Amino acid sequence: LSPMVFLLCIIFIPLIMNEPKNMIQNISLSSIGFILFSWGFLHVLFLLQAPSGPFLILYLYGLSELNTHLALGFNKMTHNVPAFKKIQTRWGVKSSLLGAVCTFLCAPLLKDILPIEALKHWVILSLICIFFSHIGGLFMSIIKKDLGLSNTGVFIWGEGTLLDRSEKVIFVFPAAYYFLHFYSKLLH
């Protein structure tokens, strides 16, 4: 029922704005946003069912944030060239790799909060955080650039809004859930 209510609401966007220009794009972006955010954060509820689920969510979110902020910090220090200049200018290949290595090295320090004892499981979860946090950031940057929104916030350089906080985990939570569900059997 809720997807139909949402669809009904976004159809009213052109009527409320009394402007037909760019409305297909606005309706499409609204639909993509609804699907991604509901799909991404629905997996938070699934992850909560795991043993020590809240700690698992904190681990995934913390590593995703650490990875992104390390890449941002290394980018500020190295001034390297972004891989996707027209899409994402906040980090480049070298800074992303340095951030990924440091995040991977920091992951064992946080592994004690996980209910997972197998080394390969938390290693794969840290790799999921490293890879998919960048994918989420790039995907949301595409949408922000298309809409003409900036990537800077008020409190932390390069960050600041709720969207900036959540863009990293839109893909991390579902990928981690499916890994834990199908591969490690932790959620059974």
C-alpha positions as CSV (number, residue, x, y, z in Angstrom):
1,L,0.0,0.0,0.0
2,S,2.8,2.5,0.9
3,P,4.4,2.3,-2.6
4,M,1.1,3.2,-4.2
5,V,0.6,6.1,-1.8
6,F,4.0,7.3,-2.6
7,L,3.4,7.0,-6.3
8,L,0.2,9.0,-5.9
9,C,2.0,11.7,-4.1
10,I,4.8,12.1,-6.6
11,I,2.3,12.3,-9.4
12,F,1.0,15.5,-7.7
13,I,4.4,17.2,-7.9
14,P,3.7,18.9,-11.3
15,L,0.2,20.0,-10.0
16,I,1.5,21.4,-6.8
17,M,4.4,23.3,-8.5
18,N,2.1,24.3,-11.4
19,E,5.0,23.6,-13.7
20,P,5.3,20.8,-16.2
21,K,9.0,21.5,-17.1
22,N,11.5,18.9,-15.8
23,M,8.7,17.0,-14.0
24,I,9.5,13.6,-15.6
25,Q,13.0,14.0,-14.1
26,N,11.7,15.1,-10.7
27,I,9.2,12.2,-10.6
28,S,12.0,9.7,-11.7
29,L,14.4,11.0,-9.1
30,S,11.7,10.8,-6.4
31,S,11.0,7.2,-7.4
32,I,14.7,6.3,-7.4
33,G,15.2,8.0,-4.0
34,F,12.2,6.2,-2.5
35,I,13.4,2.8,-3.8
36,L,17.0,3.3,-2.7
37,F,16.3,4.6,0.7
38,S,13.5,2.2,1.5
39,W,15.5,-0.7,0.1
40,G,18.7,0.3,1.8
41,F,17.3,1.0,5.2
42,L,14.9,-1.9,5.1
43,H,18.0,-4.0,5.4
44,V,18.8,-2.3,8.7
45,L,15.8,-4.0,10.1
46,F,17.0,-7.3,8.7
47,L,20.4,-6.8,10.1
48,L,18.9,-6.1,13.5
49,Q,17.7,-9.7,13.6
50,A,21.3,-10.9,13.7
51,P,23.0,-11.8,16.9
52,S,24.2,-8.4,18.3
53,G,22.5,-6.7,15.4
54,P,22.9,-3.1,16.7
55,F,26.7,-3.7,17.0
56,L,26.8,-5.1,13.5
57,I,25.1,-2.0,12.2
58,L,27.5,0.3,14.1
59,Y,30.4,-1.7,12.7
60,L,29.2,-1.3,9.2
61,Y,28.3,2.3,9.5
62,G,31.6,3.2,11.4
63,L,33.8,1.5,8.8
64,S,31.9,3.2,6.0
65,E,32.4,6.6,7.6
66,L,36.0,5.9,8.5
67,N,36.7,4.9,4.9
68,T,35.1,8.0,3.4
69,H,36.7,10.4,5.8
70,L,40.2,8.8,5.4
71,A,39.8,9.2,1.7
72,L,38.8,12.8,2.1
73,G,41.7,13.5,4.4
74,F,44.2,11.8,2.2
75,N,42.8,13.8,-0.7
76,K,43.4,17.0,1.1
77,M,47.0,16.0,1.9
78,T,47.9,14.6,-1.5
79,H,45.8,16.8,-3.8
80,N,45.5,14.0,-6.2
81,V,43.3,14.0,-9.3
82,P,39.8,12.7,-8.9
83,A,38.9,9.6,-10.9
84,F,35.6,11.0,-12.0
85,K,36.1,14.7,-12.3
86,K,32.6,15.5,-13.6
87,I,30.9,13.4,-10.9
88,Q,33.0,13.3,-7.8
89,T,35.7,15.7,-6.9
90,R,36.1,14.9,-3.2
91,W,38.5,12.0,-3.6
92,G,40.8,10.5,-6.1
93,V,42.1,7.0,-6.8
94,K,45.2,7.4,-4.7
95,S,43.4,8.8,-1.7
96,S,40.7,6.2,-2.0
97,L,43.2,3.4,-2.0
98,L,45.1,4.9,1.0
99,G,41.8,5.3,2.8
100,A,40.8,1.7,1.9
101,V,44.1,0.3,3.2
102,C,43.9,2.3,6.5
103,T,40.3,1.3,7.0
104,F,41.1,-2.4,6.3
105,L,43.9,-2.1,8.9
106,C,41.6,-0.5,11.4
107,A,38.9,-3.1,10.9
108,P,40.5,-5.7,13.3
109,L,40.4,-3.1,16.1
110,L,36.6,-3.1,15.8
111,K,36.0,-6.8,15.2
112,D,35.4,-7.5,18.9
113,I,32.0,-5.9,18.8
114,L,30.8,-8.4,16.1
115,P,29.2,-11.7,16.9
116,I,31.4,-13.1,14.1
117,E,34.4,-15.2,15.1
118,A,35.6,-16.3,11.7
119,L,38.4,-14.1,10.4
120,K,37.2,-14.3,6.8
121,H,33.7,-13.0,7.7
122,W,34.8,-9.7,9.2
123,V,37.5,-9.3,6.5
124,I,34.8,-9.6,3.8
125,L,32.5,-7.2,5.8
126,S,35.2,-4.6,5.9
127,L,35.8,-5.0,2.2
128,I,32.1,-4.6,1.6
129,C,32.2,-1.4,3.6
130,I,35.2,-0.1,1.7
131,F,33.8,-0.8,-1.8
132,F,30.1,-0.1,-1.4
133,S,30.5,3.1,0.6
134,H,32.3,4.6,-2.4
135,I,29.7,3.2,-4.7
136,G,26.9,4.9,-2.7
137,G,28.8,8.1,-2.5
138,L,29.4,8.1,-6.3
139,F,25.8,7.2,-7.0
140,M,24.4,10.0,-4.8
141,S,27.0,12.5,-6.3
142,I,25.5,11.7,-9.7
143,I,22.1,12.6,-8.5
144,K,23.3,15.7,-6.6
145,K,25.3,17.0,-9.6
146,D,22.3,16.5,-11.9
147,L,20.2,18.5,-9.5
148,G,22.8,21.2,-9.0
149,L,23.3,20.5,-5.3
150,S,26.7,21.0,-3.6
151,N,28.7,18.4,-1.8
152,T,29.8,20.5,1.1
153,G,28.3,20.8,4.5
154,V,28.7,23.1,7.5
155,F,30.3,21.0,10.1
156,I,32.7,18.6,8.5
157,W,34.5,19.5,5.2
158,G,32.8,17.6,2.4
159,E,29.9,16.4,4.7
160,G,27.1,17.8,6.7
161,T,23.6,16.8,5.6
162,L,21.5,13.7,6.5
163,L,21.9,12.7,2.8
164,D,25.7,12.9,3.2
165,R,25.5,10.7,6.3
166,S,23.4,8.1,4.7
167,E,24.6,7.9,1.1
168,K,27.5,5.7,2.1
169,V,25.4,2.9,3.6
170,I,22.6,2.8,1.0
171,F,24.5,-0.1,-0.7
172,V,26.6,-1.2,2.3
173,F,23.6,-2.5,4.4
174,P,22.0,-4.6,1.7
175,A,25.4,-6.0,0.5
176,A,26.3,-7.0,4.1
177,Y,22.9,-8.5,4.7
178,Y,23.1,-10.7,1.6
179,F,26.6,-11.7,2.5
180,L,25.6,-12.7,6.0
181,H,22.4,-14.3,4.9
182,F,23.7,-16.5,2.1
183,Y,27.4,-17.0,2.7
184,S,28.0,-17.0,6.4
185,K,24.5,-18.2,7.5
186,L,24.7,-15.9,10.5
187,L,21.2,-14.7,10.0
188,H,19.5,-18.1,9.9
